[in-house]
Amino acid sequence: MVNKRSEADHAPDPAPPTEAQTRASDLSSQDPQAMHRDADEAERALRREAQIRQAAYEAYLRRGATGGGGELDDWLDAERSVDAKAPGAT
C-alpha cells in the first residue's frame, strides 16, 4: 500500500511568536486598572525591601559592623519590624 500525503502534511510548522509579540499581546489584553494595581503593588514591595535593607544595615552597625553570621538574624528582625509598622499590620 502506498501512503499518499498532501503538501499540507509536509508544510513546516509556523514559527512561534517572538517574545516581543507575546508581551505586546499580553499588555493589550490587560485591564488598565489591573496594570495600575500591579504597578502599585510592585512599588510597595520595592519600598518595603528598601526599608528592610536599611533596618538590617542599622542592626549590623549596632553589632559593631562585623560579620560572623548575624546578618540573617538582622534581616529577619528587620522584616518583622518593618511589617509590624506597616498599615494594616496585625
N, C-alpha and C positions, 0 to 999 in steps of 0.2 A: 504494500500500500504506500502510496506517495502522499505525504502530508503537504498540502499546499498552504502557504502563508501569504497573507496580503501584505502590501507595502507598509500598512499601518503597524503590522507586527514587528517590523524592522526599524521603525522610527525611533530615534533616541528619545529618552525621557526628557521632558522640559527641564530647563535649569531651575534650581530652587531660587527663590527671591534673595536678593542681596540683603545684607544687614540693614543698609540704609532704607531699602524699600519696606522691610519689615517694621523698622522703627517708625517710619512715616505713616504706615498703615495703623500701627498701634496708637500713635498720637492723634491721628484724625478720628479714631473711633472712641477716644476717651471723652468722658463728660468733663467740661471745663471746671465745674465745681469740684469734681473728684481730683483733678490735677492740682487745684489750689490747696485742697486738703492734704494731698501728698507732699506738696512743697512746704506747707506749714509744719507738717509732722517731721520732715527732714530737717527743717530749721531748728525745731525744738530739740531733736536728737543731737544736732551739732552743738547747740548751746549747752545742753546737759553734759556732753562729753568734755567740752572746754572747762566747765565748772568743776567736773570731777578731776580733770587733769591738774587744774590749779590747786584744788584742795589736797590732792595727793602729793603734789610738789611741796606745798607748805608743810605737810606732815613729814616729808623727807627732810626738809630743812630743820624742823624741830628735833628730829632724831640725830642731828649733827651732820647732815649731808653725807652719810655713809651708806654704802650698800649693805650687804650682809643678810639679805633675804627678807627685809621688812617691806619691800616695795609692793608686794601683793597685798599685804595687810593694809598698807597705806591706801592703795587703790580701792579695796573693798570698803574700808571705813569711809573713804571719800564718797563712794557711791551711796552708801546708806545716809550719809549726812546730806548730800545734795537732794536725794529723793525725799527725805523727811521734810525738807524745806520747800519742796515743790507744791504748787497749788493743787489741792485735791488729795494730798498725801494722807494716808490713813495711819 
